[in-house]
């Protein structure tokens, strides 16, 4: 089968080996792996992980959510990536950071690294179902949940963390509503301390 015919039959940029066999090679399932291997060798398709491929000219830009969901589902973008996206932290991120209700996993792919952290099912909310991007308040709470054990409730620590630089963008009432989903007094106390510091050092619009 020619690549263009296969692509037309698949009708999407990312596909599993099982889908390729079902859609394009139903009469001869033994040939699917051989054909996919040849297309990978020719750089027509790339492997995202075992059993999952993407057409090489299917731009990763703009399809991050589709790639993330295909690699490991359910999930949504949060933590450093979302905080950077909203300008709450100044640093750029070079790894896609996500949360999931499944076990923590990390994937290195030709289109970027994807890191998934496990979160309790009750707290798996607060994100756009299309883009998979967390709301800024949820991303902040997730970040404090995973990294808060290393935080200190002191002005000097918050200064060094540089988190307060983006605090004007955050609705703390929504932050505390999301924090309650984790059922952690320590988390709520930490966020309350941060909110007091941020309010005392920022001019809110």
DRENDO-1510 file (C-alpha; in Angstrom, 1 decimal, always signed):
<recs>
REC; n; res; u; v; w
REC; 1; UNK; +0.0; +0.0; +0.0 .
REC; 2; UNK; +1.2; +3.5; -0.8 .
REC; 3; UNK; +1.6; +6.0; +2.0 .
REC; 4; UNK; -0.9; +8.4; +0.6 .
REC; 5; UNK; -3.5; +5.7; +0.4 .
REC; 6; UNK; -2.8; +4.6; +4.0 .
REC; 7; UNK; -3.0; +8.2; +5.2 .
REC; 8; UNK; -6.3; +8.7; +3.5 .
REC; 9; UNK; -7.7; +5.5; +5.1 .
REC; 10; UNK; -6.4; +6.5; +8.6 .
REC; 11; UNK; -7.9; +10.0; +8.4 .
REC; 12; UNK; -5.9; +11.3; +11.3 .
REC; 13; UNK; -2.3; +12.2; +12.2 .
REC; 14; UNK; -1.7; +9.9; +15.2 .
REC; 15; UNK; -2.7; +6.3; +15.2 .
REC; 16; UNK; -2.0; +3.0; +17.0 .
REC; 17; UNK; -0.7; -0.2; +15.3 .
REC; 18; UNK; -4.0; -1.8; +16.2 .
REC; 19; UNK; -5.9; +1.0; +14.3 .
REC; 20; UNK; -3.6; +0.7; +11.3 .
REC; 21; UNK; -4.3; -3.1; +11.2 .
REC; 22; UNK; -8.1; -2.6; +11.6 .
REC; 23; UNK; -8.5; +0.2; +9.1 .
REC; 24; UNK; -5.8; -0.3; +6.5 .
REC; 25; UNK; -4.7; -4.0; +6.6 .
REC; 26; UNK; -7.8; -6.0; +7.7 .
REC; 27; UNK; -7.2; -8.7; +5.1 .
REC; 28; UNK; -3.5; -9.2; +5.8 .
REC; 29; UNK; -2.8; -8.3; +9.5 .
REC; 30; UNK; +0.7; -9.9; +9.2 .
REC; 31; UNK; +2.0; -7.2; +6.9 .
REC; 32; UNK; +1.1; -4.2; +9.1 .
REC; 33; UNK; +4.3; -4.2; +11.3 .
REC; 34; UNK; +6.5; -4.7; +8.2 .
REC; 35; UNK; +4.9; -1.8; +6.4 .
REC; 36; UNK; +5.0; +0.5; +9.4 .
REC; 37; UNK; +8.7; -0.4; +10.0 .
REC; 38; UNK; +9.5; +0.6; +6.4 .
REC; 39; UNK; +7.7; +3.9; +6.7 .
REC; 40; UNK; +9.5; +4.7; +9.9 .
REC; 41; UNK; +12.8; +3.8; +8.2 .
REC; 42; UNK; +12.0; +6.2; +5.4 .
REC; 43; UNK; +11.0; +8.9; +8.0 .
REC; 44; UNK; +7.5; +9.0; +6.7 .
REC; 45; UNK; +6.1; +8.2; +10.2 .
REC; 46; UNK; +7.7; +8.5; +13.7 .
REC; 47; UNK; +7.1; +6.4; +16.8 .
REC; 48; UNK; +5.8; +8.2; +19.8 .
REC; 49; UNK; +5.9; +5.0; +21.9 .
REC; 50; UNK; +5.5; +1.3; +21.3 .
REC; 51; UNK; +2.4; +0.8; +19.3 .
REC; 52; UNK; +1.7; +4.5; +18.7 .
REC; 53; UNK; +2.9; +6.4; +15.6 .
REC; 54; UNK; +2.5; +9.8; +14.0 .
REC; 55; UNK; +2.9; +11.0; +10.4 .
REC; 56; UNK; +6.2; +12.9; +10.3 .
REC; 57; UNK; +4.8; +16.0; +8.6 .
REC; 58; UNK; +1.9; +16.1; +11.1 .
REC; 59; UNK; +3.1; +19.2; +13.0 .
REC; 60; UNK; +3.4; +18.7; +16.8 .
REC; 61; UNK; +2.7; +22.4; +17.2 .
REC; 62; UNK; -1.0; +22.9; +17.8 .
REC; 63; UNK; -1.6; +19.2; +18.4 .
REC; 64; UNK; +0.0; +18.9; +21.9 .
REC; 65; UNK; -3.3; +18.0; +23.5 .
REC; 66; UNK; -3.9; +15.2; +21.0 .
REC; 67; UNK; -0.4; +13.8; +21.4 .
REC; 68; UNK; -0.6; +14.0; +25.2 .
REC; 69; UNK; -4.0; +12.3; +25.2 .
REC; 70; UNK; -2.8; +9.6; +22.8 .
REC; 71; UNK; +0.3; +8.9; +24.9 .
REC; 72; UNK; -1.5; +8.6; +28.3 .
REC; 73; UNK; -5.1; +9.2; +29.1 .
REC; 74; UNK; -6.8; +10.7; +31.1 .
REC; 75; UNK; -4.6; +13.8; +31.6 .
REC; 76; UNK; -4.4; +17.6; +31.4 .
REC; 77; UNK; -1.6; +20.1; +31.3 .
REC; 78; UNK; -0.7; +21.6; +34.6 .
REC; 79; UNK; +2.2; +22.4; +37.0 .
REC; 80; UNK; +5.2; +24.2; +35.5 .
REC; 81; UNK; +3.8; +24.2; +31.9 .
REC; 82; UNK; +0.5; +25.8; +32.8 .
REC; 83; UNK; +2.1; +28.2; +35.3 .
REC; 84; UNK; +4.6; +29.3; +32.6 .
REC; 85; UNK; +1.7; +29.6; +30.1 .
REC; 86; UNK; -0.2; +32.0; +32.3 .
REC; 87; UNK; +3.0; +34.0; +33.3 .
REC; 88; UNK; +2.7; +33.0; +37.0 .
REC; 89; UNK; +6.3; +31.7; +36.9 .
REC; 90; UNK; +8.8; +33.5; +34.6 .
REC; 91; UNK; +10.7; +30.4; +33.5 .
REC; 92; UNK; +10.0; +28.7; +30.2 .
REC; 93; UNK; +9.4; +24.9; +30.3 .
REC; 94; UNK; +10.9; +22.4; +27.9 .
REC; 95; UNK; +9.0; +19.4; +29.2 .
REC; 96; UNK; +5.2; +19.0; +28.9 .
REC; 97; UNK; +4.0; +18.6; +32.5 .
REC; 98; UNK; +0.6; +16.9; +33.0 .
REC; 99; UNK; -1.4; +15.2; +35.7 .
REC; 100; UNK; -3.4; +12.0; +35.4 .
REC; 101; UNK; -5.4; +9.7; +37.6 .
REC; 102; UNK; -3.2; +6.8; +36.5 .
REC; 103; UNK; +0.3; +5.9; +37.7 .
REC; 104; UNK; +3.1; +8.5; +37.2 .
REC; 105; UNK; +4.8; +8.1; +33.8 .
REC; 106; UNK; +7.4; +9.8; +31.6 .
REC; 107; UNK; +7.7; +9.6; +27.8 .
REC; 108; UNK; +10.6; +10.8; +25.7 .
REC; 109; UNK; +9.4; +11.3; +22.1 .
REC; 110; UNK; +10.8; +12.8; +19.0 .
REC; 111; UNK; +8.3; +15.7; +19.5 .
REC; 112; UNK; +9.1; +16.4; +23.1 .
REC; 113; UNK; +9.1; +14.9; +26.6 .
REC; 114; UNK; +5.8; +14.4; +28.4 .
REC; 115; UNK; +5.8; +14.0; +32.2 .
REC; 116; UNK; +2.6; +12.7; +33.9 .
REC; 117; UNK; +2.1; +12.9; +37.7 .
REC; 118; UNK; -0.6; +11.0; +39.5 .
REC; 119; UNK; -3.3; +12.9; +41.2 .
REC; 120; UNK; -6.3; +11.7; +43.2 .
REC; 121; UNK; -9.5; +11.2; +41.2 .
REC; 122; UNK; -11.5; +13.7; +43.3 .
REC; 123; UNK; -9.1; +16.5; +42.3 .
REC; 124; UNK; -9.0; +15.6; +38.5 .
REC; 125; UNK; -10.9; +18.7; +37.3 .
REC; 126; UNK; -10.4; +22.4; +36.5 .
REC; 127; UNK; -9.2; +22.2; +32.9 .
REC; 128; UNK; -10.4; +22.8; +29.3 .
REC; 129; UNK; -11.6; +19.6; +27.7 .
REC; 130; UNK; -10.3; +20.6; +24.3 .
REC; 131; UNK; -6.9; +22.1; +25.0 .
REC; 132; UNK; -6.4; +20.1; +28.2 .
REC; 133; UNK; -4.9; +23.2; +29.8 .
REC; 134; UNK; -5.6; +23.6; +33.5 .
REC; 135; UNK; -7.1; +26.8; +34.8 .
REC; 136; UNK; -4.4; +29.0; +36.3 .
REC; 137; UNK; -5.9; +28.5; +39.8 .
REC; 138; UNK; -5.9; +24.7; +39.4 .
REC; 139; UNK; -2.4; +24.7; +38.1 .
REC; 140; UNK; -1.2; +26.7; +41.1 .
REC; 141; UNK; -2.9; +24.3; +43.5 .
REC; 142; UNK; -1.5; +21.2; +41.7 .
REC; 143; UNK; +1.9; +22.8; +41.9 .
REC; 144; UNK; +1.7; +23.4; +45.6 .
REC; 145; UNK; +0.3; +19.9; +46.1 .
REC; 146; UNK; +3.2; +18.2; +44.4 .
REC; 147; UNK; +6.1; +20.5; +45.5 .
REC; 148; UNK; +4.7; +22.1; +48.7 .
REC; 149; UNK; +6.7; +19.7; +50.9 .
REC; 150; UNK; +9.8; +21.8; +50.0 .
REC; 151; UNK; +8.1; +25.2; +50.6 .
REC; 152; UNK; +8.6; +27.4; +53.6 .
REC; 153; UNK; +6.0; +29.8; +55.0 .
REC; 154; UNK; +8.3; +32.8; +55.1 .
REC; 155; UNK; +8.5; +36.0; +53.2 .
REC; 156; UNK; +12.1; +35.3; +52.2 .
REC; 157; UNK; +11.1; +31.9; +50.6 .
REC; 158; UNK; +8.2; +33.4; +48.7 .
REC; 159; UNK; +10.5; +36.2; +47.4 .
REC; 160; UNK; +13.0; +33.6; +46.2 .
REC; 161; UNK; +10.3; +31.4; +44.6 .
REC; 162; UNK; +9.2; +34.3; +42.3 .
REC; 163; UNK; +5.7; +32.9; +42.4 .
REC; 164; UNK; +4.2; +36.2; +43.6 .
REC; 165; UNK; +5.2; +37.9; +40.4 .
REC; 166; UNK; +2.1; +36.3; +38.8 .
REC; 167; UNK; -0.2; +36.5; +41.8 .
REC; 168; UNK; -2.2; +39.3; +40.3 .
REC; 169; UNK; -3.5; +36.8; +37.7 .
REC; 170; UNK; -4.9; +34.5; +40.3 .
REC; 171; UNK; -8.4; +34.4; +41.9 .
REC; 172; UNK; -7.6; +33.1; +45.4 .
REC; 173; UNK; -11.3; +32.3; +46.1 .
REC; 174; UNK; -11.1; +29.8; +43.3 .
REC; 175; UNK; -7.7; +28.6; +44.5 .
REC; 176; UNK; -9.1; +27.7; +47.9 .
REC; 177; UNK; -12.1; +25.9; +46.3 .
REC; 178; UNK; -9.8; +23.7; +44.3 .
REC; 179; UNK; -7.5; +23.1; +47.3 .
REC; 180; UNK; -10.4; +21.6; +49.3 .
REC; 181; UNK; -10.6; +18.8; +46.7 .
REC; 182; UNK; -7.3; +17.4; +48.1 .
REC; 183; UNK; -8.6; +17.2; +51.6 .
REC; 184; UNK; -5.2; +18.5; +52.9 .
REC; 185; UNK; -5.1; +21.0; +55.7 .
REC; 186; UNK; -1.3; +21.4; +55.1 .
REC; 187; UNK; -2.0; +22.4; +51.5 .
REC; 188; UNK; -4.7; +24.9; +52.4 .
REC; 189; UNK; -2.5; +26.4; +55.1 .
REC; 190; UNK; +0.4; +26.8; +52.7 .
REC; 191; UNK; -1.8; +28.4; +50.0 .
REC; 192; UNK; -3.3; +30.7; +52.6 .
REC; 193; UNK; +0.1; +31.8; +53.7 .
REC; 194; UNK; +1.1; +32.5; +50.1 .
REC; 195; UNK; -2.1; +34.4; +49.5 .
REC; 196; UNK; -1.4; +36.7; +52.4 .
REC; 197; UNK; +2.2; +37.3; +51.3 .
REC; 198; UNK; +1.1; +38.0; +47.7 .
REC; 199; UNK; -1.7; +40.4; +48.8 .
REC; 200; UNK; +0.7; +42.3; +50.9 .
REC; 201; UNK; +3.3; +42.7; +48.2 .
REC; 202; UNK; +1.2; +43.3; +45.1 .
REC; 203; UNK; -1.2; +46.0; +43.8 .
REC; 204; UNK; -4.2; +44.1; +42.6 .
REC; 205; UNK; -6.1; +45.3; +39.6 .
</recs>
